[in-house]
Amino acid sequence: MRGPRKVDTVSTTMIDDHSTLRTENPFWNFKVGMTLRFFNALRNAADPALQAVVARHRDRIELFEIILRRQLERSINRAG
């Protein structure tokens, strides 16, 4: 099948600090989700070397997770 096709998807609309409206496709939130899953898997890894990475960067990972979750929260908007 060639030509235009309808694709149902979820997009995000964000308004920045300067009231500029930005619309993003789900690609960016997908990346956020994958990053959060990676951090969770890293945190639960049995390998001592990976646990050492988590321990060494715990504060940075936790801060990054807060920022990523906030991005997801801000991107949720009900629209027709």
Summary of the structure (lengths in Angstrom):
residues: 80
radius of gyration: 17.3
end to end distance: 28.3
largest distance: 52.2
contacts: 151
relative contact order: 0.15
helix: 58%
strand: 10%
